[in-house]
Amino acid sequence: MISWLACLPLFLALFSLAANAATEIGTVTLVEGNARLLRGTTWFKLIAGTRVEDGDIIEAADRAQAQVEFAGTLASLAGPATVYLVPATAKLAPVVFALNQGWLKVAATPPGLRVRTAPFDVVVADGVLVVHAQRPAVDFFVESGSGKLVESAPSGAGGPMREFKRGEYWTTAPAGTLTMAPRAPKVFVDAMPRHFTDPLPTLAGKVKSKPALVVDREITYAEAEPWLAGRDRAAFERRFAGRLRDPAFRQAVEPNIARYPAWDRQLHPEKYAPKAAPEK
């Protein structure tokens, strides 16, 4: 008879794998041009069939596009663009896209989708939006449906909330003030990716395989820095802490170490060691 103590290491290993297994929340159904995915601290090549998880970052190069399909909700990214799939805080919560830059078209069905940008969040349960982020300016057009816009306070918390509806165009003026027009201006329409004029195609049923992820390389500090300075900086500071073992990453961090107290403590523990009591 095998002792349960002998099996304990295996049980613990299996429990650890189950606890750390990430949940797949969607599928990449279309990729044209160069696009990649950041999971943890590693960049992977993005190809159709890739399953996305909470915490993933998707980056589309110039002239590239990538479409992700969730349960009834579609999102198409046109580069140069970057989005972060913010981890859900509750079951059946809307998918949250943090759009750092670029063009994004979403076709949402309940429970919907939330698009976070620097000046505001847009929340839509059932509708189609086209969003363009180019720091610090953000504008969007409501192709169909309705939803809510939540302005961001300087602290990152939610500020004033407004409602939007079909046909409206919202934008942040150079001074940072938010304005609305009853239709999208020609300059917005002309700049919009051409394929955004058509409905997003539903392609999930055609994706049968789940390709293995192909490693590109580890993230550099220059690539990590915008996320370390954003709304989710605490989460990314924990996420990228392991990269401090890389000399090149650590060297790039050192001139800015004051921004990251936890990393400073990790790299320079002597600065935080208790001072010896003076001899009497």
C-alpha positions in Angstrom: 0.0 0.0 0.0 1.3 3.4 -0.9 1.4 5.8 2.0 -0.5 9.1 1.5 2.6 10.9 2.7 4.5 9.4 -0.2 1.9 10.9 -2.6 1.9 14.3 -0.9 4.4 16.0 -3.2 2.4 14.9 -6.2 -0.9 16.2 -4.7 0.8 19.5 -3.9 2.1 19.9 -7.4 -1.3 19.1 -8.9 -3.0 21.6 -6.6 -0.4 24.2 -7.5 -1.0 23.7 -11.2 -4.8 23.9 -10.7 -4.5 27.0 -8.6 -2.3 28.8 -11.1 -4.1 27.7 -14.3 -5.4 30.8 -16.0 -8.9 30.9 -17.5 -9.2 31.3 -21.3 -11.7 34.1 -22.0 -11.6 34.4 -25.7 -10.1 33.4 -29.1 -8.1 35.3 -31.6 -9.9 34.6 -34.8 -8.1 36.9 -37.3 -4.6 38.2 -37.6 -3.3 40.2 -40.5 0.2 41.7 -40.4 2.6 41.5 -37.4 1.0 41.1 -34.0 2.1 39.7 -30.7 0.9 38.8 -27.3 2.5 39.4 -23.9 1.7 36.8 -21.2 3.5 37.2 -17.9 6.8 38.7 -19.0 7.1 36.9 -22.3 6.2 38.0 -25.8 4.7 35.4 -28.1 3.8 35.6 -31.8 0.0 36.1 -32.2 -1.7 33.9 -34.7 -5.3 32.9 -35.4 -6.6 30.3 -32.9 -4.6 31.7 -30.0 -6.7 31.6 -26.8 -6.4 34.8 -24.7 -6.4 35.0 -20.9 -7.0 37.6 -18.3 -3.9 39.8 -18.0 -2.7 39.3 -21.6 -1.5 42.3 -23.7 -2.1 42.3 -27.4 0.0 44.6 -29.7 -0.6 45.1 -33.4 2.1 46.7 -35.5 1.4 49.5 -38.0 -1.2 48.4 -40.6 -1.8 45.1 -38.7 -5.1 44.0 -37.4 -6.2 41.4 -34.9 -9.7 40.3 -33.9 -10.6 38.6 -30.6 -14.0 36.9 -30.0 -15.5 36.4 -26.6 -18.9 34.9 -25.7 -21.0 36.9 -28.1 -18.7 40.0 -28.1 -16.2 40.9 -30.9 -13.2 43.2 -30.7 -11.0 44.3 -33.6 -7.7 46.0 -33.1 -6.0 48.0 -35.9 -2.3 49.0 -35.4 -0.3 50.5 -34.3 -2.3 49.6 -31.2 -2.0 48.0 -27.8 -4.7 46.7 -25.5 -4.5 45.0 -22.0 -7.1 42.5 -21.0 -7.8 43.6 -17.5 -8.4 40.7 -15.1 -12.1 40.3 -14.2 -13.1 41.1 -10.6 -16.3 39.0 -10.7 -17.9 36.2 -12.6 -20.1 37.3 -15.6 -18.5 40.7 -15.5 -18.0 42.6 -18.8 -14.7 42.1 -20.6 -12.4 45.1 -19.8 -10.0 46.3 -22.5 -7.5 48.9 -21.5 -6.6 50.7 -24.8 -3.3 52.4 -24.6 -3.2 53.5 -28.3 -4.7 52.7 -31.6 -8.0 51.9 -33.2 -10.5 49.5 -31.6 -14.0 48.4 -32.9 -16.2 46.5 -30.6 -19.5 44.8 -31.2 -20.9 43.9 -27.7 -23.7 41.7 -26.4 -24.6 41.2 -22.7 -22.8 41.3 -20.3 -21.0 43.6 -22.7 -17.6 45.3 -22.7 -15.7 48.1 -21.0 -13.0 50.1 -22.8 -10.6 51.9 -20.5 -8.7 54.9 -21.8 -6.6 57.6 -20.1 -9.4 60.2 -19.9 -12.5 58.0 -19.6 -14.0 54.6 -19.7 -16.8 53.6 -22.1 -19.2 50.9 -21.1 -21.6 49.2 -23.6 -23.7 46.1 -22.9 -25.3 45.9 -26.4 -23.9 48.0 -29.2 -21.1 48.8 -31.6 -18.4 51.4 -30.9 -15.3 52.6 -32.8 -12.7 54.0 -30.4 -9.4 55.8 -31.2 -6.8 56.5 -28.6 -3.7 58.6 -29.3 -2.4 59.9 -26.0 -3.7 62.1 -24.5 -6.5 62.5 -27.0 -9.3 59.9 -27.2 -12.5 59.9 -29.4 -15.2 57.4 -30.2 -18.2 57.0 -32.4 -21.4 55.1 -31.4 -22.4 53.1 -34.4 -25.3 51.4 -32.6 -26.8 50.9 -29.2 -26.1 53.0 -26.1 -24.0 53.0 -23.0 -22.2 55.1 -20.4 -19.1 57.1 -20.3 -17.2 57.4 -17.0 -14.6 60.2 -16.7 -11.4 59.3 -14.9 -10.4 61.3 -11.9 -6.7 62.2 -11.4 -6.5 59.4 -8.8 -7.6 56.9 -11.3 -11.0 56.4 -9.6 -14.3 56.8 -11.5 -15.5 60.4 -11.9 -18.7 61.9 -13.5 -20.8 59.6 -15.6 -22.6 60.4 -18.8 -24.9 58.5 -21.2 -24.3 58.2 -24.9 -26.4 56.8 -27.7 -26.4 55.8 -31.4 -24.9 58.3 -33.8 -23.0 60.4 -31.3 -19.3 61.3 -31.5 -17.4 62.0 -28.3 -13.9 63.5 -28.0 -11.4 65.1 -25.6 -10.4 68.6 -26.7 -6.8 69.7 -26.5 -7.5 71.3 -23.2 -8.8 68.0 -21.9 -12.5 68.9 -21.9 -15.0 66.4 -23.1 -17.3 67.3 -26.0 -20.1 65.6 -28.0 -21.3 66.0 -31.6 -24.4 64.5 -33.2 -22.3 62.8 -35.9 -18.7 61.8 -36.5 -16.6 64.4 -38.3 -15.1 63.7 -41.7 -11.5 63.8 -40.3 -12.5 60.9 -38.0 -14.2 58.9 -40.7 -11.3 59.4 -43.2 -8.7 58.3 -40.6 -10.7 55.2 -39.5 -9.4 51.8 -40.8 -11.4 50.9 -43.9 -12.6 47.5 -42.7 -14.2 49.3 -39.7 -16.9 50.5 -42.1 -18.2 46.9 -42.3 -19.8 44.8 -39.6 -17.2 42.7 -37.7 -17.4 39.1 -39.0 -18.0 36.2 -36.6 -15.3 33.7 -37.2 -15.0 31.6 -34.1 -16.8 28.7 -35.6 -14.1 28.4 -38.3 -11.3 28.2 -35.7 -10.8 24.5 -34.9 -7.2 24.2 -33.7 -5.4 25.7 -30.7 -1.9 26.5 -31.8 1.0 26.3 -29.5 2.5 29.6 -28.4 5.7 30.5 -30.1 8.1 32.4 -27.9 9.6 35.7 -29.2 11.5 37.1 -26.3 11.2 38.6 -22.8 9.8 42.1 -22.3 12.3 45.0 -22.0 12.1 47.8 -19.5 11.3 50.3 -22.2 8.3 48.2 -23.2 7.3 47.7 -19.6 7.6 51.3 -18.4 4.3 52.6 -19.8 2.4 49.9 -17.9 4.4 50.6 -14.8 3.4 54.2 -15.0 -0.3 53.6 -15.7 -3.5 52.9 -13.8 -2.5 49.3 -13.1 1.1 50.1 -12.0 0.9 48.1 -8.8 -0.1 44.9 -10.6 2.5 45.4 -13.2 5.2 46.1 -10.6 4.5 42.7 -9.1 4.2 41.0 -12.5 7.5 42.3 -13.9 9.5 41.9 -10.7 11.0 38.6 -11.9 12.7 40.5 -14.8 15.0 42.2 -12.3 17.1 39.0 -12.5 18.1 40.1 -16.0 21.1 42.4 -15.8 20.0 44.5 -18.8 16.5 45.0 -17.4 17.9 45.8 -13.9 20.4 48.3 -15.4 17.6 50.1 -17.2 15.5 50.3 -14.0 18.2 51.7 -11.8 18.0 55.4 -12.9 14.3 55.3 -12.1 14.4 53.0 -9.0 12.7 55.7 -6.8 9.5 55.1 -8.7 9.4 51.5 -7.6 9.8 51.2 -3.8 9.2 47.4 -3.7 11.9 46.9 -6.4 14.3 49.2 -4.5 13.9 47.1 -1.4 14.5 43.9 -3.5 17.6 45.3 -5.2 19.0 47.2 -2.3 18.1 45.5 0.9 21.0 47.1 2.7 19.2 50.5 2.5 16.3 49.0 4.6 18.3 46.9 7.1 17.7 47.9 10.7 20.4 50.3 11.9 22.6 49.0 14.7 22.0 50.5 18.1 24.8 52.9 19.2 27.2 51.5 21.6 27.0 52.8 25.2 
